[in-house]
Amino acid sequence: MFTWRGAIIIGIGFVVVGMAYLVLQGDNDQWFDRAGATMLIVLGVAMAFTFSVLLRGSREL
């Protein structure tokens, strides 16, 4: 079954990918995509929060 730890790990995974995407883009004088990194980070936080709420609401925690 799914656990709240799994939800947090999935969310942290997206946040890490978003941070890596932001850091590994290159110097500031090149094209810099902050919107994509921000969306990945927010997606990770939203997925972890929503998945945790759904699991708690279904009484599986």
Contacts in CASP RR format, 6 or more apart in sequence:
PFRMAT RR
TARGET T0000
AUTHOR 0000-0000-0000
METHOD contacts of the structure
MODEL  1
MFTWRGAIIIGIGFVVVGMAYLVLQGDNDQWFDRAGATMLIVLGVAMAFT
FSVLLRGSREL
1 60 0 8 1.000
2 51 0 8 1.000
2 55 0 8 1.000
2 60 0 8 1.000
3 55 0 8 1.000
3 61 0 8 1.000
4 52 0 8 1.000
4 55 0 8 1.000
4 56 0 8 1.000
4 61 0 8 1.000
6 51 0 8 1.000
7 47 0 8 1.000
7 48 0 8 1.000
7 51 0 8 1.000
7 52 0 8 1.000
7 55 0 8 1.000
8 48 0 8 1.000
8 52 0 8 1.000
10 44 0 8 1.000
10 47 0 8 1.000
10 48 0 8 1.000
10 51 0 8 1.000
11 44 0 8 1.000
11 45 0 8 1.000
11 47 0 8 1.000
11 48 0 8 1.000
12 44 0 8 1.000
12 48 0 8 1.000
13 44 0 8 1.000
14 40 0 8 1.000
14 41 0 8 1.000
14 43 0 8 1.000
14 44 0 8 1.000
14 47 0 8 1.000
15 40 0 8 1.000
15 41 0 8 1.000
15 44 0 8 1.000
15 45 0 8 1.000
17 40 0 8 1.000
18 36 0 8 1.000
18 37 0 8 1.000
18 40 0 8 1.000
18 41 0 8 1.000
19 37 0 8 1.000
19 41 0 8 1.000
21 33 0 8 1.000
21 36 0 8 1.000
21 37 0 8 1.000
21 40 0 8 1.000
22 34 0 8 1.000
22 37 0 8 1.000
25 31 0 8 1.000
25 32 0 8 1.000
25 33 0 8 1.000
25 37 0 8 1.000
26 32 0 8 1.000
55 61 0 8 1.000
END
